[in-house]
Structure formats: C-alpha cells, structure tokens
C-alpha cells in the first residue's frame, strides 16, 4: 500500500517542478518582451522626431541670418540690388553683399533678402522710421551648388579654394544622405516588427548611427564654411550674423539619432542575450 503512495507523491513533485519551470520561463519571456518593446517604442519615437526635425531643417531657409539697419527706400537701388541678387551669373560676392545689406537669410537650397515693398520713382521728401518689407528669395541651382569657390570671392583669377568648395558640397549633400538612411532604417524596423527578428533591429540601429554621423558632419561643414567665408568677406559695420532655427533643428536632430541608434542596438543585443539564456534554461 505504501508503494503506490510513494509513486503518486513522486509524480506530484515532478508535476510541480514542471509547472514552476513553465511559470519561470513565461515570466522571463514576458520580462524580456516588455523591456525590448519599451526600448523599441522609445527609439521609434526619437527616430520620428529626428526625421521631422531634419526634414524641416532641409526645407527651410534659416540656417544663417544677417541683421542690418533698415536701408533707404530707393527704387533704383533696390531694383539694382535685386537684379544682381537674382541674376544667374551672380557670384558668391555679389549675393553675399546683398545678404549683408538687406537682412539676408541662407538655407541649404535658397537665399533670401528683405527689401522695402513700396518704392517710388522719386525719393520721398521725408524718410519714415520703417517701411513695408517683403522677402524675396532665389534658389541655388545645381550648377551653383557644385560650383567652385575661389580664394577671393568674386575674383575668378584668384584660384580655386578646394576646402570651401568641398565644405559647401558636403553641407547640402549630407543632410539628404542622413534623411535617406533614417527612412531606410524605418523600413527595416517595420520588417523587424513584422518578422519579430532581432537582426533587422540591429541594422536599424546601425543606419541611425550613420545618419547621426552624416547630420553631425553637415552641421560641422556648415559652421566651417560660414567662418571661412567671413574671413574672406568681413561683415560691414552695424551688421551682425547668427545661426538660425533651421540650423538648430539640425543640431538637435543629430543627438536624437544617436540616442535612437543606441536604444535599437541595446534592445536587440539584450533581447538576443536573454533569449540565449532562456534556451539554455530550457535545455537544463
């Protein structure tokens, strides 16, 4: 009579151990999924914000802004300045002088000046304190984007300044490379969600890391290019310049990309490590 009781007790003990192991395994699996999902969601939010910031930065014209006194409302002068500014043959010195004089703003693809809207064929008898101002913009053509910069801006006989030439080219190419890498990384991240695989998440993290490096490189090239230009063309008296909010968006986008990259890679690495431990626990 005792043997069946012992056998039954042994079976109950084995069943309890099996149930306990299943409970621990499910708890480990749930904890792993929660940590991975939380890191993945935060990384996706950071990636989305950085993409919006980068797109807004590329599409706006306030990377650098000049502040100058209000100019006289002279129709002939304004017309002459605008014709030179908008000319296809306008060189770097021509449009830079207009930017200095008329509160110009510069983006990656456009340059803008602010001129009085109401002009007269004669000089008004009294100068008012302020005029109705209008902003006029011109886009940089592809030819201008790849045009060589000269040692002395406006002097084609002074030789090519290779450093400023390649800085200018990099400052408008790298943001598009960065934006493209983030979009491609988003597609791979979507595949990771559908396939529930770790390797696409690692690839997404690497692509965001490369995008952050491109954004940082673009910002650095822009700062260096502006400083070198101001060494060649000194700002006139009472004219000041500062980096605008478009530039600030690009500066904020870079660390967001790095943080998203770190979270993607950490989540994938942690999930893979715990998945390996869980398999070893199953074997044991």
C-alpha positions as CSV (number, residue, x, y, z in Angstrom):
1,X,0.0,0.0,0.0
2,X,2.9,2.3,0.5
3,X,4.5,1.9,-2.9
4,X,1.6,3.5,-4.8
5,X,1.6,6.4,-2.4
6,X,5.3,7.0,-2.9
7,X,4.9,6.8,-6.7
8,X,2.0,9.2,-6.6
9,X,4.0,11.6,-4.4
10,X,6.9,11.4,-6.8
11,X,4.6,12.2,-9.8
12,X,3.1,15.2,-7.9
13,X,6.6,16.5,-7.1
14,X,7.7,16.2,-10.7
15,X,4.5,17.9,-11.9
16,X,5.0,20.8,-9.5
17,X,8.6,21.3,-10.7
18,X,7.4,21.3,-14.3
19,X,4.7,23.9,-13.5
20,X,7.2,26.0,-11.7
21,X,9.7,25.8,-14.6
22,X,6.9,26.8,-17.0
23,X,5.9,29.8,-14.8
24,X,9.5,31.0,-14.5
25,X,10.0,30.6,-18.2
26,X,6.8,32.6,-19.0
27,X,7.9,35.3,-16.5
28,X,11.3,35.6,-18.1
29,X,9.8,35.7,-21.6
30,X,7.3,38.4,-20.6
31,X,10.0,40.5,-18.9
32,X,12.2,40.2,-21.9
33,X,9.4,41.2,-24.3
34,X,8.4,44.2,-22.1
35,X,12.0,45.6,-21.9
36,X,12.5,45.0,-25.7
37,X,9.2,46.6,-26.6
38,X,9.7,49.7,-24.3
39,X,13.2,50.4,-25.7
40,X,11.9,49.8,-29.3
41,X,9.0,52.2,-28.9
42,X,11.2,54.9,-27.3
43,X,13.7,54.5,-30.1
44,X,11.0,54.8,-32.7
45,X,9.6,58.0,-31.2
46,X,13.1,59.5,-31.1
47,X,13.7,58.4,-34.7
48,X,10.4,60.0,-35.8
49,X,11.2,63.3,-34.1
50,X,14.7,63.5,-35.5
51,X,13.3,62.8,-39.0
52,X,10.8,65.6,-38.7
53,X,13.4,68.0,-37.4
54,X,15.8,67.0,-40.2
55,X,13.2,67.4,-42.9
56,X,12.1,70.8,-41.6
57,X,15.8,71.9,-41.4
58,X,16.4,70.9,-45.0
59,X,13.2,72.6,-46.3
60,X,13.7,76.0,-44.6
61,X,15.9,79.0,-45.2
62,X,17.1,80.0,-41.8
63,X,20.4,78.2,-41.3
64,X,22.2,81.6,-41.0
65,X,20.6,85.0,-40.6
66,X,22.1,88.5,-41.0
67,X,20.9,91.6,-39.1
68,X,21.5,95.0,-40.7
69,X,20.0,98.5,-40.3
70,X,16.9,99.4,-42.4
71,X,18.1,100.7,-45.8
72,X,16.8,103.8,-47.6
73,X,13.7,103.3,-49.8
74,X,15.4,103.9,-53.1
75,X,13.6,102.3,-56.1
76,X,16.7,102.4,-58.4
77,X,19.0,101.0,-55.7
78,X,16.6,98.2,-54.7
79,X,16.0,97.3,-58.3
80,X,19.7,97.1,-59.0
81,X,20.4,95.0,-55.9
82,X,17.6,92.6,-56.7
83,X,18.7,92.2,-60.3
84,X,22.2,91.4,-59.2
85,X,21.0,89.1,-56.5
86,X,18.6,87.2,-58.8
87,X,20.9,87.0,-61.8
88,X,22.0,83.6,-62.9
89,X,25.5,85.0,-63.2
90,X,25.6,86.3,-59.6
91,X,28.8,85.2,-58.0
92,X,29.4,84.5,-54.3
93,X,30.5,88.1,-53.5
94,X,27.5,89.6,-55.3
95,X,24.8,87.8,-53.4
96,X,26.8,87.8,-50.2
97,X,26.9,91.7,-50.3
98,X,23.1,91.7,-50.8
99,X,22.6,89.3,-47.9
100,X,24.8,91.6,-45.7
101,X,22.9,94.7,-46.7
102,X,19.3,93.5,-46.6
103,X,18.8,91.2,-43.6
104,X,19.5,88.1,-45.6
105,X,18.9,84.5,-44.7
106,X,20.6,81.5,-46.1
107,X,19.4,77.9,-46.3
108,X,20.8,74.8,-48.0
109,X,18.9,75.5,-51.2
110,X,17.8,79.1,-51.1
111,X,19.0,82.6,-50.2
112,X,16.6,85.4,-49.3
113,X,16.8,89.2,-48.7
114,X,14.3,91.6,-47.2
115,X,13.7,94.8,-49.2
116,X,11.1,97.6,-49.0
117,X,7.9,96.8,-50.7
118,X,6.7,100.3,-51.6
119,X,9.2,102.0,-53.8
120,X,9.0,105.3,-55.7
121,X,10.4,106.6,-58.9
122,X,11.4,109.7,-56.8
123,X,12.9,109.9,-53.4
124,X,10.2,110.6,-50.8
125,X,10.5,114.0,-49.1
126,X,10.7,112.5,-45.6
127,X,12.1,109.2,-44.6
128,X,9.8,107.2,-42.4
129,X,11.1,105.2,-39.5
130,X,10.1,101.9,-41.1
131,X,8.9,100.6,-44.5
132,X,6.7,97.8,-45.5
133,X,9.2,95.0,-46.1
134,X,8.9,92.0,-48.4
135,X,11.1,88.9,-48.5
136,X,12.4,87.8,-51.9
137,X,14.2,84.5,-52.4
138,X,16.3,82.8,-55.0
139,X,17.1,79.1,-55.2
140,X,20.6,77.8,-55.6
141,X,20.8,75.9,-58.9
142,X,22.6,72.6,-59.1
143,X,25.3,74.3,-61.1
144,X,25.8,76.8,-58.2
145,X,25.8,74.0,-55.6
146,X,28.7,72.3,-57.4
147,X,30.4,75.5,-58.5
148,X,34.0,76.0,-57.3
149,X,34.7,78.6,-54.6
150,X,37.5,81.0,-55.1
151,X,40.3,82.1,-52.8
152,X,38.9,85.7,-53.2
153,X,35.1,85.5,-53.6
154,X,34.1,87.1,-56.9
155,X,37.7,87.0,-58.3
156,X,37.8,84.2,-60.8
157,X,41.5,84.7,-61.3
158,X,42.5,84.1,-57.6
159,X,42.4,80.3,-57.8
160,X,40.1,77.7,-56.5
161,X,39.6,77.3,-52.8
162,X,39.3,73.5,-52.5
163,X,38.5,73.4,-48.8
164,X,35.5,75.8,-49.1
165,X,34.4,74.1,-52.3
166,X,34.1,70.6,-50.7
167,X,32.7,72.0,-47.5
168,X,29.9,73.6,-49.5
169,X,29.1,70.4,-51.4
170,X,29.1,68.3,-48.2
171,X,26.9,70.7,-46.3
172,X,23.9,70.2,-48.6
173,X,24.6,66.5,-49.7
174,X,25.0,65.0,-46.2
175,X,21.5,66.1,-44.8
176,X,19.9,64.2,-47.7
177,X,22.0,61.2,-47.1
178,X,21.1,61.3,-43.4
179,X,17.4,61.6,-44.2
180,X,17.6,58.7,-46.6
181,X,19.3,56.5,-44.1
182,X,16.7,57.2,-41.5
183,X,13.8,56.4,-43.9
184,X,15.6,53.2,-45.0
185,X,16.1,52.3,-41.3
186,X,12.4,52.9,-40.7
187,X,11.5,50.3,-43.4
188,X,13.9,47.8,-41.9
189,X,12.4,48.5,-38.4
190,X,8.9,47.8,-39.8
191,X,10.2,44.5,-41.2
192,X,11.6,43.7,-37.7
193,X,8.1,44.2,-36.2
194,X,6.5,42.0,-38.8
195,X,9.1,39.2,-38.7
196,X,9.8,39.5,-35.0
197,X,13.5,39.1,-35.7
198,X,16.5,40.7,-33.9
199,X,18.8,41.3,-36.8
200,X,16.7,43.9,-38.6
201,X,16.6,45.9,-35.4
202,X,20.4,45.9,-35.2
203,X,20.6,47.1,-38.8
204,X,18.2,49.9,-38.0
205,X,20.4,51.0,-35.1
206,X,23.5,51.0,-37.4
207,X,21.7,53.0,-40.0
208,X,20.6,55.6,-37.4
209,X,24.2,55.8,-36.2
210,X,25.4,56.5,-39.7
211,X,22.6,59.1,-40.2
212,X,23.7,60.8,-37.0
213,X,27.3,61.0,-38.2
214,X,26.1,62.5,-41.5
215,X,24.0,65.1,-39.7
216,X,26.9,66.0,-37.5
217,X,29.2,66.2,-40.5
218,X,26.8,68.5,-42.3
219,X,26.5,70.8,-39.3
220,X,30.3,70.9,-38.9
221,X,30.8,71.6,-42.6
222,X,28.3,74.5,-42.5
223,X,29.9,76.1,-39.5
224,X,33.4,75.8,-41.0
225,X,32.1,77.2,-44.4
226,X,30.5,80.2,-42.8
227,X,33.5,81.0,-40.7
228,X,35.8,80.8,-43.7
229,X,33.5,83.0,-45.8
230,X,33.5,85.7,-43.1
231,X,37.3,85.6,-43.1
232,X,37.3,86.3,-46.8
233,X,34.4,88.8,-46.7
234,X,34.2,90.8,-43.5
235,X,30.8,91.8,-42.3
236,X,30.1,95.6,-42.8
237,X,29.7,97.9,-39.8
238,X,26.5,97.5,-37.8
239,X,25.8,94.2,-39.5
240,X,25.7,91.0,-37.4
241,X,25.1,87.4,-38.2
242,X,23.9,84.4,-36.2
243,X,22.8,80.8,-36.8
244,X,19.1,80.4,-37.3
245,X,16.5,78.0,-36.1
246,X,16.9,75.7,-39.1
247,X,20.5,75.1,-38.1
248,X,19.4,74.5,-34.5
249,X,16.9,71.8,-35.7
250,X,19.7,70.0,-37.5
251,X,21.9,70.3,-34.3
252,X,19.1,68.8,-32.2
253,X,18.4,66.0,-34.8
254,X,21.9,64.6,-34.5
255,X,21.8,63.6,-30.8
256,X,18.3,62.2,-31.2
257,X,19.6,60.0,-34.0
258,X,22.4,58.8,-31.8
259,X,20.1,58.0,-28.9
260,X,17.7,56.1,-31.2
261,X,20.6,54.1,-32.5
262,X,21.8,53.2,-29.0
263,X,18.4,52.1,-28.0
264,X,17.9,50.0,-31.1
265,X,21.2,48.2,-30.7
266,X,20.8,47.8,-26.9
267,X,17.3,46.4,-27.3
268,X,18.4,43.9,-29.9
269,X,21.6,42.9,-28.0
270,X,19.7,42.5,-24.7
271,X,16.9,40.5,-26.3
272,X,19.3,38.2,-28.0
273,X,21.3,37.6,-24.8
274,X,18.3,36.9,-22.7
275,X,16.9,34.6,-25.5
276,X,20.1,32.6,-25.4
277,X,19.9,32.3,-21.6
278,X,16.3,31.2,-21.9
279,X,17.2,28.5,-24.4
280,X,20.0,27.3,-22.1
281,X,17.4,27.2,-19.2
282,X,15.1,25.1,-21.3
283,X,17.9,22.6,-22.1
284,X,18.7,22.4,-18.4
